[in-house]
Amino acid sequence: MRSLTDRGAIDPLVTIARKRDGHAISSDEIHAFVDGYVRGTIADYQASAWLMAICCRGMTADETAALTDAMARSGAMIDLGASRASAVDKHSTGGVGDKTTLVVAPILAAMGMIVPKMSGRGLGFTGGTLDKLESIPGFTVALDRDRFLSQAHRVGLAVAGQSADLAPADGALYALRDVTATVESIPLIASSIMSKKIAVGSPAICLDVKVGRGAFMKDMPSARDLATAMVDIGRRLDRRVTAVITAMDQPLGQAVGNALEVVEAIRALVGQGPPDLMEVVVVLAGECARLVRGTSDDMAARQEALATIKSGAAFDRFRAMVAEQGGDVACIDDPGRLPRTELFAELPSPRTGYVAAIDAEAIARCALSLGAGRRKKGDPIDHAVGIVVYAKVGDRIEAGEPLLVVHCRTREQLAQIGDPLLAAYTWSDTPVDVPLLIREVIRSAPPSR
């Protein structure tokens, strides 16, 4: 494949007008436009107009793949070397209480795979994977390229912050999308996510696409469109990709908050995690194994994931990663040493009945008000605060029994979020079915090596 600089100059006005009028743009033209923007020969206002045209007119599957490739190639491409064949990347579109990476990655490493994972920080709701890990005293996510790759090869996994030279076009274009009302476009969302996955170099990619009140994609049609678009990008760019669409109408697991979620992840790694979290973790681990090994036996891979947990090997890999990245392993051996608030209080159930629904977004807003997330980029995060959800959809609970536990800094905070937290619950006098968690699995093709 030719480099960006080999593709020649373009007239950005022509490219903008062609997309404005609904025409398809060639791969060379897309690469040249992205290259021109990164190099500064195409102005912000021209890139903004192009993004708006894409948002309004959409992109074909070929165009979306070309845009992904152009953004991935706008910076450094990681070479995984001899470990590439056993490497897998796992990505979640984000949700409330989503700590799956902290559990899935060590399982995969213990199963013999390599997980070189570059993650992000959270904006809104609660922290991202990096924020959760940074609640472990001493843990660093700032790994240079050599250290990142060396650790991935030796330990089986490394989780680090995205380097500035990885898909820089994506960061620059996203900053424009954020201020030009062009965030909500399937081709732009899909290419943004996949460009970073392509640049990291793993040939196998498993995507956890969240759907529901607590997710970016609120309904199944939009979640399916995004999942299908990303799987198709992978196929066109020679990656093996699976997208698992999972429910996010209520928090995943019980813990919502950074250190609290690390505690829950550690529990899951020793086989004591909440059933819904364990279900998602095992399915994702099984899909990753299927992609890497080229097998089609889902149940065998899932059983192996469970056996890896039971043996203690997954916990050992997580502990080894924490040690390698400077974290205090005493906090892994004794999670009670992780950051915690002095003030925590139970909120009792206001009535007897069955939990019919929990508004995950409302729970997340309450966690954000405690300081568990960021309202804008650069805001500090309080790793210790958060919410633990005791009763989930389908559970029966008596009036006065603990419904939630709030970990906060002041009684004023507790007083302010008590009513909104209780209002997040919908009740039923009759039994309620536990909602389906794994909504759909979309695969690019039968796995092949």
VOTI-266635 format. One line per 3 residues: their letters; for each residue x negated, z negated, y negated of C-alpha. Coordinates in nm, 2 decimals, padded with zeros to 4 digits. Example, Ala and Ser with C-alpha at 12.3 -4.5 7.8 and 13.67 -1.06 7.14 Angstrom:
AS> -01.23,-00.78,00.45 | -01.37,-00.71,00.11;
END
This chain:
MRS> 00.00,00.00,00.00 | -00.13,00.09,-00.34 | -00.21,-00.18,-00.60;
LTD> 00.00,-00.22,-00.91 | -00.27,-00.06,-01.13 | -00.26,00.26,-00.92;
RGA> 00.11,00.33,-01.00 | 00.07,00.46,-01.35 | 00.24,00.38,-01.68;
IDP> 00.62,00.40,-01.73 | 00.84,00.41,-02.03 | 01.02,00.08,-02.02;
LVT> 01.31,00.21,-02.22 | 01.38,00.48,-01.96 | 01.37,00.22,-01.68;
IAR> 01.60,-00.01,-01.87 | 01.85,00.27,-01.94 | 01.85,00.40,-01.59;
KRD> 01.94,00.06,-01.45 | 02.19,00.00,-01.73 | 02.36,00.32,-01.62;
GHA> 02.37,00.21,-01.26 | 02.10,00.43,-01.12 | 01.85,00.32,-00.85;
ISS> 01.49,00.28,-00.96 | 01.20,00.38,-00.74 | 00.96,00.14,-00.59;
DEI> 00.67,00.27,-00.80 | 00.88,00.23,-01.12 | 00.97,-00.13,-01.03;
HAF> 00.61,-00.22,-00.95 | 00.49,-00.06,-01.27 | 00.75,-00.25,-01.48;
VDG> 00.66,-00.58,-01.33 | 00.29,-00.51,-01.37 | 00.35,-00.41,-01.73;
YVR> 00.53,-00.73,-01.81 | 00.27,-00.95,-01.64 | -00.01,-00.77,-01.84;
GTI> 00.18,-00.80,-02.17 | 00.24,-00.43,-02.23 | 00.62,-00.48,-02.18;
ADY> 00.77,-00.73,-02.42 | 01.00,-01.02,-02.34 | 01.30,-00.86,-02.50;
QAS> 01.25,-00.55,-02.29 | 01.22,-00.75,-01.97 | 01.53,-00.95,-02.07;
AWL> 01.73,-00.63,-02.12 | 01.61,-00.51,-01.77 | 01.71,-00.84,-01.61;
MAI> 02.05,-00.82,-01.77 | 02.10,-00.47,-01.65 | 02.01,-00.58,-01.30;
CCR> 02.25,-00.88,-01.33 | 02.53,-00.65,-01.43 | 02.46,-00.34,-01.21;
GMT> 02.29,-00.50,-00.91 | 02.01,-00.36,-00.70 | 02.00,-00.17,-00.37;
ADE> 01.84,-00.33,-00.07 | 01.53,-00.10,-00.13 | 01.51,-00.20,-00.49;
TAA> 01.54,-00.57,-00.41 | 01.26,-00.54,-00.15 | 01.04,-00.35,-00.40;
LTD> 01.10,-00.61,-00.67 | 01.00,-00.89,-00.42 | 00.69,-00.70,-00.32;
AMA> 00.59,-00.64,-00.68 | 00.63,-01.01,-00.78 | 00.44,-01.12,-00.47;
RSG> 00.15,-00.88,-00.55 | 00.14,-00.98,-00.91 | -00.10,-01.26,-00.82;
AMI> -00.31,-01.38,-00.53 | -00.20,-01.32,-00.17 | -00.30,-01.59,00.07;
DLG> -00.49,-01.48,00.38 | -00.41,-01.72,00.67 | -00.68,-01.55,00.89;
ASR> -00.68,-01.62,01.26 | -00.40,-01.87,01.23 | -00.15,-01.62,01.09;
ASA> 00.01,-01.54,01.43 | 00.12,-01.90,01.47 | 00.22,-01.96,01.10;
VDK> 00.57,-02.02,00.99 | 00.72,-02.10,00.65 | 01.04,-02.30,00.60;
HST> 01.24,-02.29,00.28 | 01.56,-02.46,00.17 | 01.77,-02.35,-00.13;
GGV> 01.82,-02.72,-00.21 | 02.09,-02.97,-00.19 | 02.18,-03.34,-00.21;
GDK> 01.98,-03.56,00.02 | 01.79,-03.26,00.16 | 01.47,-03.40,00.30;
TTL> 01.45,-03.15,00.60 | 01.10,-03.02,00.51 | 00.96,-03.37,00.55;
VVA> 01.09,-03.38,00.91 | 01.08,-03.01,01.03 | 00.72,-02.94,00.92;
PIL> 00.56,-03.22,01.13 | 00.77,-03.13,01.43 | 00.65,-02.77,01.41;
AAM> 00.29,-02.88,01.37 | 00.32,-03.10,01.68 | 00.47,-02.80,01.87;
GMI> 00.15,-02.60,01.80 | 00.25,-02.40,01.49 | 00.09,-02.39,01.15;
VPK> 00.30,-02.47,00.85 | 00.13,-02.38,00.52 | 00.40,-02.50,00.28;
MSG> 00.40,-02.45,-00.10 | 00.69,-02.64,-00.25 | 00.84,-02.71,-00.59;
RGL> 00.96,-02.99,-00.80 | 01.33,-03.07,-00.85 | 01.52,-02.98,-01.17;
GFT> 01.85,-03.16,-01.18 | 02.01,-03.39,-00.92 | 01.72,-03.55,-00.73;
GGT> 01.35,-03.46,-00.69 | 01.21,-03.17,-00.49 | 00.99,-03.20,-00.18;
LDK> 00.68,-03.26,-00.40 | 00.85,-03.54,-00.59 | 00.96,-03.71,-00.27;
LES> 00.61,-03.69,-00.13 | 00.46,-03.83,-00.45 | 00.67,-04.15,-00.40;
IPG> 00.40,-04.23,-00.14 | 00.13,-04.41,-00.34 | -00.18,-04.19,-00.37;
FTV> -00.03,-03.88,-00.23 | -00.16,-03.56,-00.40 | 00.01,-03.22,-00.40;
ALD> -00.27,-03.06,-00.60 | -00.47,-02.88,-00.33 | -00.70,-02.59,-00.41;
RDR> -00.68,-02.28,-00.19 | -00.96,-02.38,00.04 | -00.84,-02.73,00.09;
FLS> -00.49,-02.61,00.15 | -00.59,-02.37,00.42 | -00.84,-02.60,00.58;
QAH> -00.59,-02.87,00.61 | -00.32,-02.64,00.75 | -00.56,-02.52,01.02;
RVG> -00.68,-02.87,01.11 | -00.37,-03.08,01.09 | -00.11,-02.81,01.14;
LAV> 00.06,-02.85,00.81 | -00.01,-02.89,00.44 | 00.25,-02.93,00.16;
AGQ> 00.12,-02.85,-00.19 | 00.24,-02.74,-00.53 | 00.26,-02.37,-00.60;
SAD> -00.07,-02.25,-00.76 | -00.05,-02.07,-01.09 | -00.19,-01.75,-00.94;
LAP> 00.08,-01.73,-00.67 | 00.35,-01.48,-00.77 | 00.30,-01.53,-01.15;
ADG> 00.56,-01.26,-01.22 | 00.83,-01.47,-01.06 | 00.75,-01.77,-01.29;
ALY> 00.75,-01.55,-01.60 | 01.07,-01.36,-01.51 | 01.25,-01.68,-01.41;
ALR> 01.17,-01.84,-01.75 | 01.35,-01.54,-01.91 | 01.64,-01.56,-01.67;
DVT> 01.68,-01.93,-01.75 | 01.74,-01.85,-02.12 | 01.93,-01.52,-02.09;
ATV> 02.21,-01.61,-01.85 | 02.07,-01.39,-01.57 | 02.00,-01.66,-01.31;
ESI> 02.31,-01.60,-01.11 | 02.22,-01.26,-00.95 | 02.18,-01.23,-00.58;
PLI> 01.90,-00.97,-00.60 | 01.71,-01.18,-00.86 | 01.76,-01.50,-00.66;
ASS> 01.66,-01.35,-00.33 | 01.35,-01.17,-00.47 | 01.24,-01.49,-00.65;
IMS> 01.26,-01.70,-00.34 | 01.11,-01.44,-00.11 | 00.82,-01.33,-00.34;
KKI> 00.66,-01.67,-00.30 | 00.72,-01.68,00.08 | 00.56,-01.33,00.11;
AVG> 00.26,-01.43,-00.11 | 00.19,-01.74,00.11 | 00.13,-01.51,00.40;
SPA> 00.33,-01.65,00.69 | 00.48,-01.37,00.91 | 00.77,-01.59,01.02;
ICL> 01.01,-01.74,00.76 | 01.31,-01.97,00.83 | 01.55,-02.01,00.54;
DVK> 01.80,-02.30,00.51 | 02.07,-02.16,00.28 | 02.30,-02.44,00.15;
VGR> 02.66,-02.39,00.08 | 02.92,-02.62,-00.08 | 02.98,-02.85,-00.38;
GAF> 02.63,-02.99,-00.37 | 02.46,-02.65,-00.34 | 02.38,-02.36,-00.58;
MKD> 02.59,-02.13,-00.36 | 02.94,-02.28,-00.37 | 03.12,-02.06,-00.12;
MPS> 03.05,-01.88,00.21 | 03.07,-01.52,00.07 | 02.80,-01.59,-00.19;
ARD> 02.58,-01.79,00.06 | 02.62,-01.51,00.31 | 02.52,-01.25,00.06;
LAT> 02.21,-01.44,-00.04 | 02.11,-01.51,00.32 | 02.16,-01.15,00.42;
AMV> 01.97,-01.02,00.12 | 01.67,-01.24,00.20 | 01.67,-01.16,00.57;
DIG> 01.68,-00.79,00.48 | 01.39,-00.83,00.23 | 01.19,-00.98,00.51;
RRL> 01.26,-00.70,00.75 | 01.16,-00.44,00.49 | 00.84,-00.62,00.41;
DRR> 00.74,-00.67,00.78 | 00.83,-01.04,00.81 | 01.04,-01.21,01.08;
VTA> 01.32,-01.40,00.90 | 01.61,-01.61,01.00 | 01.86,-01.77,00.76;
VIT> 02.06,-02.07,00.87 | 02.36,-02.14,00.64 | 02.43,-02.51,00.64;
AMD> 02.71,-02.72,00.47 | 02.64,-02.91,00.15 | 02.98,-03.05,00.05;
QPL> 02.86,-03.40,00.12 | 02.50,-03.54,00.11 | 02.28,-03.46,00.40;
GQA> 02.20,-03.78,00.58 | 02.26,-04.11,00.39 | 01.97,-04.14,00.14;
VGN> 01.98,-03.96,-00.20 | 01.67,-04.04,-00.40 | 01.30,-03.98,-00.36;
ALE> 01.14,-04.29,-00.18 | 01.47,-04.36,-00.01 | 01.46,-04.00,00.14;
VVE> 01.11,-04.05,00.26 | 01.22,-04.37,00.44 | 01.50,-04.17,00.60;
AIR> 01.26,-03.89,00.70 | 01.03,-04.14,00.87 | 01.33,-04.28,01.06;
ALV> 01.42,-03.92,01.16 | 01.06,-03.86,01.28 | 01.09,-04.15,01.52;
GQG> 01.44,-04.04,01.64 | 01.65,-04.28,01.43 | 01.77,-04.04,01.16;
PPD> 02.14,-03.99,01.08 | 02.32,-03.75,01.32 | 02.38,-03.48,01.06;
LME> 02.02,-03.47,00.94 | 01.90,-03.46,01.30 | 02.13,-03.17,01.38;
VVV> 02.00,-02.96,01.09 | 01.64,-03.05,01.16 | 01.66,-02.96,01.53;
VLA> 01.83,-02.63,01.46 | 01.58,-02.53,01.19 | 01.28,-02.63,01.42;
GEC> 01.43,-02.43,01.70 | 01.47,-02.12,01.48 | 01.11,-02.15,01.36;
ARL> 00.98,-02.17,01.72 | 01.19,-01.87,01.81 | 01.05,-01.66,01.53;
VRG> 00.68,-01.76,01.60 | 00.69,-01.74,01.98 | 00.91,-01.43,02.01;
TSD> 01.16,-01.60,02.24 | 01.54,-01.60,02.24 | 01.60,-01.93,02.41;
DMA> 01.75,-02.14,02.13 | 01.83,-02.44,02.34 | 01.49,-02.47,02.50;
ARQ> 01.32,-02.47,02.15 | 01.56,-02.73,02.03 | 01.50,-02.95,02.33;
EAL> 01.13,-02.92,02.27 | 01.18,-03.03,01.91 | 01.36,-03.34,02.03;
ATI> 01.09,-03.41,02.29 | 00.83,-03.38,02.02 | 01.01,-03.65,01.82;
KSG> 01.06,-03.87,02.12 | 00.69,-03.86,02.21 | 00.58,-03.97,01.87;
AAF> 00.37,-03.65,01.81 | 00.58,-03.54,01.51 | 00.54,-03.88,01.34;
DRF> 00.17,-03.87,01.40 | 00.14,-03.53,01.23 | 00.33,-03.65,00.93;
RAM> 00.10,-03.96,00.91 | -00.21,-03.73,00.94 | -00.08,-03.51,00.66;
VAE> -00.03,-03.81,00.44 | -00.38,-03.94,00.51 | -00.53,-03.60,00.44;
QGG> -00.36,-03.57,00.11 | -00.47,-03.92,-00.01 | -00.14,-04.11,00.06;
DVA> -00.13,-04.47,00.17 | -00.05,-04.45,00.54 | 00.04,-04.82,00.54;
CID> 00.36,-04.71,00.37 | 00.43,-04.47,00.66 | 00.37,-04.74,00.92;
DPG> 00.58,-04.98,00.71 | 00.83,-04.79,00.49 | 00.93,-05.12,00.33;
RLP> 00.61,-05.08,00.12 | 00.73,-04.76,-00.05 | 00.86,-04.79,-00.41;
RTE> 01.18,-04.99,-00.43 | 01.39,-05.15,-00.70 | 01.44,-05.52,-00.73;
LFA> 01.81,-05.46,-00.80 | 02.04,-05.30,-00.54 | 02.40,-05.36,-00.48;
ELP> 02.67,-05.26,-00.23 | 02.98,-05.09,-00.35 | 03.27,-05.19,-00.12;
SPR> 03.54,-04.95,-00.01 | 03.85,-04.98,-00.23 | 04.08,-04.91,00.06;
TGY> 04.12,-04.88,00.44 | 04.13,-04.53,00.57 | 03.93,-04.22,00.68;
VAA> 03.69,-04.05,00.45 | 03.83,-03.70,00.40 | 03.57,-03.56,00.16;
IDA> 03.27,-03.66,-00.05 | 03.18,-03.47,-00.36 | 02.81,-03.42,-00.32;
EAI> 02.77,-03.30,-00.67 | 02.93,-03.61,-00.81 | 02.69,-03.83,-00.60;
ARC> 02.40,-03.62,-00.73 | 02.50,-03.66,-01.09 | 02.51,-04.04,-01.04;
ALS> 02.16,-04.03,-00.88 | 02.04,-03.82,-01.18 | 02.17,-04.08,-01.42;
LGA> 01.97,-04.34,-01.25 | 01.65,-04.14,-01.30 | 01.61,-03.98,-00.96;
GRR> 01.60,-03.63,-01.10 | 01.51,-03.43,-01.41 | 01.74,-03.30,-01.68;
KKG> 01.47,-03.07,-01.81 | 01.13,-02.96,-01.69 | 00.86,-03.23,-01.75;
DPI> 01.10,-03.53,-01.74 | 00.96,-03.83,-01.55 | 01.11,-03.93,-01.22;
DHA> 01.18,-04.28,-01.10 | 01.09,-04.26,-00.73 | 01.25,-04.59,-00.64;
VGI> 01.61,-04.54,-00.76 | 01.89,-04.37,-00.56 | 02.20,-04.41,-00.36;
VVY> 02.26,-04.47,00.01 | 02.58,-04.33,00.15 | 02.71,-04.55,00.43;
AKV> 03.05,-04.38,00.51 | 03.06,-04.00,00.57 | 03.34,-03.76,00.62;
GDR> 03.54,-03.85,00.93 | 03.44,-04.22,00.93 | 03.70,-04.49,00.93;
IEA> 03.63,-04.78,00.70 | 03.81,-05.10,00.61 | 03.88,-05.22,00.26;
GEP> 03.59,-05.43,00.13 | 03.33,-05.29,00.38 | 03.02,-05.15,00.22;
LLV> 03.07,-04.78,00.12 | 02.75,-04.71,-00.07 | 02.44,-04.90,-00.18;
VHC> 02.30,-04.83,-00.53 | 01.93,-04.89,-00.60 | 01.89,-04.92,-00.97;
RTR> 01.69,-05.08,-01.25 | 01.96,-05.25,-01.46 | 02.31,-05.39,-01.41;
EQL> 02.42,-05.16,-01.70 | 02.33,-04.86,-01.48 | 02.53,-05.01,-01.19;
AQI> 02.83,-05.07,-01.41 | 02.82,-04.72,-01.55 | 02.81,-04.53,-01.21;
GDP> 03.04,-04.76,-01.00 | 03.36,-04.58,-01.08 | 03.22,-04.22,-01.06;
LLA> 03.07,-04.30,-00.72 | 03.40,-04.43,-00.59 | 03.58,-04.13,-00.74;
AYT> 03.36,-03.90,-00.54 | 03.55,-04.01,-00.22 | 03.87,-03.86,-00.10;
WSD> 04.07,-04.05,00.15 | 04.32,-03.99,00.44 | 04.54,-04.23,00.63;
TPV> 04.50,-04.01,00.95 | 04.19,-03.91,01.14 | 03.97,-03.64,00.98;
DVP> 03.76,-03.40,01.17 | 03.39,-03.41,01.11 | 03.31,-03.08,00.92;
LLI> 03.10,-02.80,01.08 | 02.74,-02.84,00.96 | 02.58,-02.52,01.09;
REV> 02.80,-02.25,00.94 | 02.62,-01.93,01.04 | 02.28,-01.80,01.16;
IRS> 02.17,-01.46,01.03 | 01.87,-01.30,01.20 | 01.68,-00.99,01.11;
APP> 01.63,-00.86,01.46 | 01.53,-00.99,01.81 | 01.20,-01.17,01.76;
SR> 00.89,-00.96,01.83 | 00.51,-01.02,01.80;
END
